[in-house]
């Protein structure tokens, strides 16, 4: 029986064993801290789920799942440093709780620890996992650089934005699923197809994050609603609004974004109104559905039972309709 809750419980238990105190404490305590802050654990769960989808025990992919989660949290430590972010999941960021040097060094150690976890696999499995991980890690870095570059550009296109979120977010979701398929010795065709499924789901996941940041329920979203607007981020909502608006309304939106005299609540309210009136909010929801459907279409070519395909569809639908 495939159970998301089962995978979450097994993974968290494995993670807790991994995060036992080591010396020097000043290096490893921040690692335990960031790994203990929770989060959705989406990526490692997908690794475990995929292993069983291809008729292998999920326990065989716990190290690969842990590598994905450690790498993901490494990237969060360094992202928070670059963004000068004070909070992560409602708690102090590592560089705020300790200091900048600790954040950099503990993050570096996490990247190395992630690689080390693949050493628990033999021969061709190790080689395939390490090769995929290296490719994914450099793409995540490229995505982060695109994101940084976009902050100072006023000509970002929707295609460029989609490429950025594909690299920064979606490739790691795809890789998490492909790792499960590699451990399960699935065919190369099925490995590549499940990667495409995960990647498209990852794009839909990030677009849903964009949407929830503006239109989510503050009580369930877990972050400040309108945070992207207050930070003047060029999200899909913003870029789609610019595409749909006439010249006058486009100028108005840009003025709202750049007006430092507006109170936060007023700015968020006015920009959200433009997103709604322009049709950008509906178009964003349509894009989320489109990428989710792209993921579902890939499933047709994968050699697994219809019951397992249906389970993956239910998982994708739940992600698309989430409010957190």
Secondary structure, 3 states (H helix, E strand, C coil): CCCHHHHHHHHHHHHHHHCCCCCCHHHHHHHHHHHCCCCCCHHHHHHHHHHHHCCCCHHHHHHHHHHHHHHHHHHHHHHHHHHCCCEECCEECHHHHCCHHHHHHHHHHHHHHHHHHHHHCCHHHHHHHHHHHHHHHHHHHHHHHHHHHHCCCCCCCHHHHHHHHHHHHHHHHHHHHHHHHHHCCCCHHHHHHHHHHHHHHHHHHHHHHHHHHHHCCHHHHCCCCCHHHHCCCCCHHHHHHHHHCCHHHHHHHHHHHHCCCCCHHHHHHHHHHHHHHHCHHHHHHHHHHHHHHHHHHHHCCCCCCHHHHHHHHHHHHHHHCCCC
